[in-house]
Amino acid sequence: MAAMPIKMRMYKGDVFTQAEAIFKKHVAALTEAGLTAKDSFFSRNILYPDPKNGGILDFSAFNKAA
């Protein structure tokens, strides 16, 4: 994955950007269902390594977005 081209469809930015987008979508879906983020008990998210950051998954950036 470290050599993943930035043009690939799955590349959606650095880990913070990916996580922030995922959480916004989750909150929107919960709101539409009349719920809040506090009602959520499980969330499975797939993040991709950032080729601009040496192909690593930056979990601290994920935690900042959470």
Buried (B, 14 or more C-beta within 10 A) or exposed (E): EEEBEEEEEEBBBBBBBBBBEBBEEBBEEBEEEEEEEEEEEEEEEEBBBBBEEEEEBBEEBBEEBE
